[in-house]
Amino acid sequence: MPKFQTIRGMRDFLPSEAEKLRHVEGTTQQIANLYGFKEVITPLVEHYDLLSAKSGDEITARMYAFKDLGGRKVALRPEFTASIARLMATALRNQPKPLRLFSSGTLYRYDEPQFGRYREFWQSNFEIIGSPRPEADVEVLSLTKHLLDTLGLQNYWFKIGHMGILRGLLSKEGVTDEQQNTLMQLLDTKQMDKALKTTKEIGVSTKGIATLQEILETKGKDASKVLTSLKETLQKYPDSMKAAENLHKILQLTQDSGIKFSQSIETGFARGLEYYTGMIFEVLIPEMTIALGGGGRYDKLVELFGGEPTPAIGVAHGLDRIALAIDKQNLPSKSIQETTAIIPIGEEATTQALKVALQLRGRGIAVEFEVMGRTVTRALQDADRRKTTFALILGPKELKDGKIVLRHLKTHKQQLVDIKDVANILSERID
């Protein structure tokens, strides 16, 4: 048994796994460019008070927190949004709105490790900051759908709700923000009975509890039907009614603009992060019980950190979870780049083969040069094992004639081509 293993909840990504993860991450960067997002990179370590301010008790209790050598209490980031809000309150406070910011990287939470849930995990993060309008909410839904479609995922659906429906009712009933946060944590972890019991203990009216129960039970695929059915119930709760109308407008705009996806509207849906104020959502697939991503509107977080009142909405996508989903759905592996092996025969051919490698790499063609001095047969076997697409073989005879052997490793077909033409030939075949 080796002396050292990975720390529980942490993982090594072997080359094929790392390639899948980077493929997903690269696709999020492509989506960011398509939607006009600009990347920012924030520290992995932040002040504990920043990260705990509105993360909620559930996440705060699971942060990797410690004192640095200067005696400051710091923590590894458990999510990106607090850092983005800090940026908005400081370095970006005078930038014109809206801001579209993109981040990706590792996050840390001391969760119990299980399928798709680790203590170190990867996310991409998109934030639209400065707009209170439904168009911003639609953009976040749209880019999430675009990402999943680009990666080829199938049968996914969006679970959608609105924090204002629940908070509007509870605020009217005199429930404090702290008590509301406790209830949201219970609802987020599917502890419905305990949540209802807690509302009774707090002193919510019989009418309020009955309305809350109806909100928790109201769900369906047709947004108009679901939200219309609540109107009668929410008459005495104007803030909840306003939230339901806002959600209806967002989803109607989504549908009218041709952004179509399967959805489940759940008016009692809650997410654990305390800073959500408006529409919230998660995206799921049948093969997994954990969400591939999720997000929502947070219109009060930036001012909590000293910035101006600034509406905002964001979404985080679980990059490693999406990579798992691709495996679960048996989707074909998409290599980031096809590779060509170059195999010289003899010392005289090695110099010319290195020149060919340099030329190909200069054209953006990935090359693995044979550095082990193996026979052609052994080198081809190794290239095939590595799933290399092409092999170039250069021996004394080919070198003398200014030629090189181009072999397709899947079909085993090969041809003799001019060395000066090989870059153009490979560029056409790989593109």
Phi and psi in degrees as a GROMACS rama.xvg file:
@    title "Ramachandran Plot"
@    xaxis  label "Phi"
@    yaxis  label "Psi"
@TYPE xy
-58.5426  149.263  PRO-2
-65.2994  -39.2864  LYS-3
-115.194  131.904  PHE-4
-118.697  167.754  GLN-5
-65.0884  150.058  THR-6
-66.3961  142.607  ILE-7
-54.9709  131.932  ARG-8
90.3507  -5.1824  GLY-9
-109.078  159.387  MET-10
-139.797  151.245  ARG-11
-94.153  139.5  ASP-12
-104.884  113.84  PHE-13
-72.4626  165.266  LEU-14
-48.7395  -46.3097  PRO-15
-67.1165  -35.488  SER-16
-71.729  -41.2195  GLU-17
-63.4395  -37.6903  ALA-18
-63.5901  -41.9634  GLU-19
-63.761  -44.0871  LYS-20
-61.6622  -44.568  LEU-21
-68.7683  -30.8626  ARG-22
-63.1659  -45.0835  HIS-23
-63.7351  -45.1335  VAL-24
-62.4104  -41.9994  GLU-25
-62.8521  -35.362  GLY-26
-67.4524  -37.4421  THR-27
-63.1394  -35.162  THR-28
-67.9956  -37.0023  GLN-29
-62.3185  -43.8988  GLN-30
-62.8739  -41.2457  ILE-31
-56.7586  -44.1215  ALA-32
-64.6223  -43.0996  ASN-33
-61.8638  -33.177  LEU-34
-99.6568  7.84216  TYR-35
79.161  24.8573  GLY-36
-88.0514  143.742  PHE-37
-109.621  135.92  LYS-38
-79.0084  139.235  GLU-39
-125.153  148.79  VAL-40
-120.583  119.724  ILE-41
-110.758  161.012  THR-42
-65.625  148.897  PRO-43
-70.9457  -30.3173  LEU-44
-108.528  128.954  VAL-45
-130.864  167.023  GLU-46
-60.6775  137.038  HIS-47
-58.2598  -41.2865  TYR-48
-62.6323  -35.1797  ASP-49
-64.1225  -49.9232  LEU-50
-71.7317  -26.4671  LEU-51
-92.4406  -9.70517  SER-52
-55.8744  -45.6171  ALA-53
-139.104  25.7251  LYS-54
-80.0467  -22.8028  SER-55
96.3673  152.668  GLY-56
-61.0951  -37.4378  ASP-57
-59.873  -44.9666  GLU-58
-79.299  -40.2572  ILE-59
-57.6663  -39.4023  THR-60
-67.8435  -16.8452  ALA-61
-111.756  13.4433  ARG-62
-77.3966  147.872  MET-63
-81.5948  93.1786  TYR-64
-112.554  144.324  ALA-65
-163.297  167.62  PHE-66
-96.768  132.051  LYS-67
-80.6253  -178.825  ASP-68
-67.0269  -15.532  LEU-69
-90.1756  3.08997  GLY-70
83.0099  6.54135  GLY-71
-83.6949  138.783  ARG-72
-83.5332  118.423  LYS-73
-128.927  173.545  VAL-74
-153.439  154.742  ALA-75
-74.7382  136.934  LEU-76
-61.8903  131.704  ARG-77
-93.8206  -11.8744  PRO-78
-164.605  171.572  GLU-79
-92.9563  -28.1395  PHE-80
-62.4988  -37.0246  THR-81
-60.9862  -40.1371  ALA-82
-65.8106  -39.1846  SER-83
-65.214  -41.8069  ILE-84
-62.8511  -38.1726  ALA-85
-61.2137  -43.7149  ARG-86
-58.8225  -42.8145  LEU-87
-65.5628  -29.8929  MET-88
-84.0827  -9.58549  ALA-89
-126.492  -93.772  THR-90
-63.3021  -29.2619  ALA-91
-107.149  12.0068  LEU-92
-64.2641  -27.3817  ARG-93
-101.79  6.8951  ASN-94
-74.7067  143.751  GLN-95
-64.0627  145.071  PRO-96
-100.004  153.332  LYS-97
-82.7018  156.552  PRO-98
-104.438  135.286  LEU-99
-115.737  107.942  ARG-100
-116.007  139.063  LEU-101
-124.651  139.741  PHE-102
-141.559  157.33  SER-103
-152.736  153.358  SER-104
155.483  -163.629  GLY-105
-94.0918  148.713  THR-106
-131.496  164.272  LEU-107
-139.812  127.233  TYR-108
-143.452  139.261  ARG-109
-85.1457  64.3688  TYR-110
-86.8854  165.057  ASP-111
-74.9192  118.236  GLU-112
-61.8439  136.772  PRO-113
-160.074  -179.792  GLN-114
-55.7651  123.302  PHE-115
75.628  3.23689  GLY-116
-131.963  111.756  ARG-117
-126.743  168.942  TYR-118
-82.1689  -23.2817  ARG-119
-115.999  125.035  GLU-120
-144.685  166.049  PHE-121
-114.262  137.032  TRP-122
-139.374  153.693  GLN-123
-107.437  150.194  SER-124
-137.558  127.73  ASN-125
-120.662  129.817  PHE-126
-131.159  131.4  GLU-127
-110.093  117.088  ILE-128
-119.094  125.833  ILE-129
117.32  -9.38048  GLY-130
-115.125  127.628  SER-131
-92.7771  0.14317  PRO-132
-83.0641  155.39  ARG-133
-61.7703  -24.5161  PRO-134
-58.5283  -34.8538  GLU-135
-67.0976  -41.0553  ALA-136
-62.1652  -41.4019  ASP-137
-63.5709  -40.8982  VAL-138
-58.639  -40.8162  GLU-139
-68.6809  -39.9155  VAL-140
-63.8626  -42.6265  LEU-141
-63.6892  -46.0281  SER-142
-68.1422  -30.2726  LEU-143
-68.129  -44.3818  THR-144
-61.0017  -43.1614  LYS-145
-60.5139  -41.9962  HIS-146
-61.4748  -48.9667  LEU-147
-66.1415  -38.3762  LEU-148
-65.3282  -42.3577  ASP-149
-62.1525  -36.5943  THR-150
-80.5562  -7.99765  LEU-151
86.6188  10.3256  GLY-152
-68.0641  146.652  LEU-153
-124.803  156.534  GLN-154
59.2811  25.9576  ASN-155
-80.8545  158.831  TYR-156
-145.181  157.772  TRP-157
-101.49  127.829  PHE-158
-96.3434  121.143  LYS-159
-128.304  138.178  ILE-160
-146.843  -165.555  GLY-161
-150.354  118.622  HIS-162
-62.2416  -27.078  MET-163
-65.2084  -24.6925  GLY-164
-65.9142  -49.238  ILE-165
-71.3854  -45.8881  LEU-166
-67.6966  -32.9257  ARG-167
-61.8273  -43.2077  GLY-168
-65.4984  -49.3943  LEU-169
-64.906  -38.2556  LEU-170
-63.8356  -42.5289  SER-171
-62.4687  -29.9823  LYS-172
-84.9035  3.03265  GLU-173
82.6576  15.5603  GLY-174
-78.0692  128.449  VAL-175
-70.0283  162.677  THR-176
-58.97  -40.8114  ASP-177
-64.0632  -42.2048  GLU-178
-66.1761  -39.0907  GLN-179
-60.9558  -41.3396  GLN-180
-62.3853  -38.7194  ASN-181
-62.6639  -43.3379  THR-182
-64.0297  -40.2941  LEU-183
-63.9446  -37.4306  MET-184
-63.0766  -40.8864  GLN-185
-65.0744  -43.0552  LEU-186
-67.4642  -38.1189  LEU-187
-63.088  -33.0292  ASP-188
-96.1405  17.9455  THR-189
65.0109  26.075  LYS-190
-95.1527  66.0352  GLN-191
-63.3622  -46.3737  MET-192
-62.3016  -40.9759  ASP-193
-67.254  -35.6297  LYS-194
-63.9659  -44.9279  ALA-195
-65.1783  -39.9212  LEU-196
-62.0908  -40.8967  LYS-197
-64.609  -38.0689  THR-198
-63.7748  -36.5871  THR-199
-65.3818  -42.3288  LYS-200
-65.0578  -34.025  GLU-201
-68.2623  -30.3532  ILE-202
109.408  20.8075  GLY-203
-64.1631  141.148  VAL-204
-64.8086  161.85  SER-205
-59.5004  -40.825  THR-206
-62.7018  -41.7714  LYS-207
-64.0524  -41.6196  GLY-208
-66.9574  -40.6027  ILE-209
-63.5212  -40.975  ALA-210
-65.8676  -41.6012  THR-211
-60.59  -43.3895  LEU-212
-60.5493  -40.256  GLN-213
-67.184  -39.7081  GLU-214
-60.5158  -44.0407  ILE-215
-65.9334  -28.0901  LEU-216
-93.8996  -8.72131  GLU-217
-87.096  118.311  THR-218
-159.306  160.341  LYS-219
169.208  174.434  GLY-220
-86.8907  -25.8619  LYS-221
-93.0928  107.861  ASP-222
-59.5679  -42.0522  ALA-223
-61.8097  -45.6063  SER-224
-65.8976  -44.4134  LYS-225
-61.4064  -48.7819  VAL-226
-76.7297  -31.9715  LEU-227
-65.3326  -36.9033  THR-228
-65.7319  -20.3559  SER-229
-87.9827  -15.5915  LEU-230
-57.5976  -44.0951  LYS-231
-60.8251  -42.965  GLU-232
-66.7337  -34.6968  THR-233
-92.2836  6.84236  LEU-234
-53.3314  -37.1287  GLN-235
-88.6001  4.17455  LYS-236
-127.922  81.0352  TYR-237
-60.2882  -35.6485  PRO-238
-67.9333  -36.9908  ASP-239
-66.7065  -40.5189  SER-240
-61.7414  -43.9456  MET-241
-61.7652  -40.0248  LYS-242
-64.9468  -42.2043  ALA-243
-63.0364  -39.8362  ALA-244
-66.7005  -38.3635  GLU-245
-62.3737  -44.4646  ASN-246
-63.4685  -41.4931  LEU-247
-60.1998  -42.1036  HIS-248
-65.0703  -42.2274  LYS-249
-60.7135  -48.1104  ILE-250
-71.1171  -33.0069  LEU-251
-67.045  -41.5071  GLN-252
-64.2794  -39.4391  LEU-253
-59.1744  -49.1876  THR-254
-65.3668  -45.7946  GLN-255
-63.6248  -28.7277  ASP-256
-87.8701  4.43065  SER-257
85.6909  12.6901  GLY-258
-90.5081  99.8845  ILE-259
-111.87  132.868  LYS-260
-156.294  158.995  PHE-261
-69.7188  143.13  SER-262
-147.238  154.527  GLN-263
-129.443  113.869  SER-264
-87.8289  118.809  ILE-265
-126.664  104.384  GLU-266
-70.9014  -17.0751  THR-267
-98.0419  9.55033  GLY-268
-70.3653  132.622  PHE-269
-134.221  151.233  ALA-270
-116.913  148.882  ARG-271
-68.9766  -27.5021  GLY-272
-66.8102  131.058  LEU-273
-72.9336  -18.8431  GLU-274
-82.2063  -6.05743  TYR-275
-68.1246  137.212  TYR-276
-125.68  -17.2511  THR-277
-132.766  -136.788  GLY-278
-57.9616  138.87  MET-279
-131.074  155.624  ILE-280
-159.014  159.047  PHE-281
-134.879  156.903  GLU-282
-122.635  134.479  VAL-283
-135.12  163.881  LEU-284
-128.646  157.242  ILE-285
-62.179  -28.9582  PRO-286
-77.7355  -9.67696  GLU-287
-135.361  145.693  MET-288
-92.3683  -8.84273  THR-289
-102.477  149.199  ILE-290
-72.0775  144.932  ALA-291
-82.1222  -18.678  LEU-292
-177.134  170.022  GLY-293
-176.189  167.19  GLY-294
-176.294  -161.98  GLY-295
166.332  -177.412  GLY-296
-91.6368  137.741  ARG-297
-137.319  96.635  TYR-298
-92.2789  -2.09438  ASP-299
-123.12  1.78187  LYS-300
-74.2062  -40.7389  LEU-301
-61.0712  -41.5928  VAL-302
-69.7017  -23.6238  GLU-303
-60.8362  -30.0346  LEU-304
-100.341  19.6114  PHE-305
95.8305  4.50115  GLY-306
-88.1916  177.246  GLY-307
-71.607  153.824  GLU-308
-53.28  120.55  PRO-309
-140.081  112.591  THR-310
-68.4127  148.345  PRO-311
-159.914  155.511  ALA-312
-144.049  145.852  ILE-313
-149.577  169.059  GLY-314
-146.351  142.287  VAL-315
-117.255  135.884  ALA-316
-112.156  130.295  HIS-317
-77.4948  102.539  GLY-318
-64.9412  -44.1163  LEU-319
-71.1589  -31.8385  ASP-320
-67.2919  -39.8507  ARG-321
-65.1933  -37.7117  ILE-322
-62.0905  -39.6347  ALA-323
-64.1506  -39.9631  LEU-324
-63.2657  -38.6531  ALA-325
-61.0134  -41.3913  ILE-326
-66.2744  -43.788  ASP-327
-60.0033  -35.2447  LYS-328
-91.1074  7.71534  GLN-329
51.9974  40.5203  ASN-330
-75.8859  145.842  LEU-331
-60.6494  138.412  PRO-332
-68.4486  132.345  SER-333
-110.152  104.139  LYS-334
-66.8534  145.927  SER-335
-65.8819  -36.6615  ILE-336
-156.847  136.567  GLN-337
-72.6429  149.998  GLU-338
-119.698  147.211  THR-339
-117.869  129.65  THR-340
-92.5599  139.468  ALA-341
-116.749  123.338  ILE-342
-122.006  105.436  ILE-343
-85.6903  149.169  PRO-344
-115.668  106.238  ILE-345
91.7604  157.745  GLY-346
-65.5816  -36.4572  GLU-347
-62.3323  -37.9164  GLU-348
-76.506  -20.6844  ALA-349
-61.4754  -44.1507  THR-350
-59.9726  -46.9909  THR-351
-66.5475  -37.6861  GLN-352
-64.081  -37.6643  ALA-353
-64.6807  -36.8286  LEU-354
-63.5713  -40.5375  LYS-355
-63.1771  -43.2556  VAL-356
-58.9798  -44.3125  ALA-357
-62.0059  -41.432  LEU-358
-64.1465  -44.7433  GLN-359
-65.1808  -44.2485  LEU-360
-63.1587  -34.2731  ARG-361
-64.5582  -22.3366  GLY-362
-94.363  6.10585  ARG-363
84.2037  16.6384  GLY-364
-97.6346  124.59  ILE-365
-71.9525  133.863  ALA-366
-131.715  135.081  VAL-367
-112.163  111.9  GLU-368
-86.4151  136.281  PHE-369
-69.2171  111.498  GLU-370
-114.436  4.99515  VAL-371
-99.0901  -6.36789  MET-372
68.5055  27.1822  GLY-373
-79.7915  165.463  ARG-374
-67.134  162.62  THR-375
-58.8025  -42.4909  VAL-376
-60.2878  -48.2596  THR-377
-65.9419  -39.026  ARG-378
-65.9488  -39.1371  ALA-379
-67.2514  -38.7933  LEU-380
-61.2239  -42.0542  GLN-381
-66.2489  -42.1085  ASP-382
-62.5296  -39.5982  ALA-383
-65.9176  -41.5783  ASP-384
-61.652  -33.5787  ARG-385
-83.7618  4.21321  ARG-386
61.2759  35.8547  LYS-387
-70.9785  143.499  THR-388
-82.851  -50.1215  THR-389
-123.54  156.557  PHE-390
-130.773  139.332  ALA-391
-111.937  125.305  LEU-392
-116.949  124.364  ILE-393
-124.703  111.472  LEU-394
-114.389  179.92  GLY-395
-57.2807  -41.7996  PRO-396
-66.3745  -46.6512  LYS-397
-61.3237  -41.2319  GLU-398
-60.3333  -43.0176  LEU-399
-62.4415  -36.5994  LYS-400
-90.21  0.484709  ASP-401
69.62  29.6482  GLY-402
-117.163  171.113  LYS-403
-151.798  144.161  ILE-404
-85.0181  125.436  VAL-405
-106.766  117.6  LEU-406
-119.201  129.548  ARG-407
-90.2037  115.855  HIS-408
-73.4759  -21.0005  LEU-409
-81.7184  -40.757  LYS-410
-93.702  -14.3689  THR-411
65.3879  13.1223  HIS-412
-85.3167  143.24  LYS-413
-141.736  158.701  GLN-414
-145.797  157.902  GLN-415
-96.6389  124.172  LEU-416
-128.193  158.545  VAL-417
-67.8931  136.643  ASP-418
-56.138  -39.5862  ILE-419
-68.1655  -17.9762  LYS-420
-100.021  -8.98325  ASP-421
-63.0307  -34.4996  VAL-422
-65.0867  -43.6413  ALA-423
-65.1824  -40.4585  ASN-424
-64.3778  -46.4074  ILE-425
-66.6591  -38.3383  LEU-426
-59.1248  -42.723  SER-427
-67.0211  -40.2252  GLU-428
-73.946  -37.3583  ARG-429
-75.8536  -38.5903  ILE-430
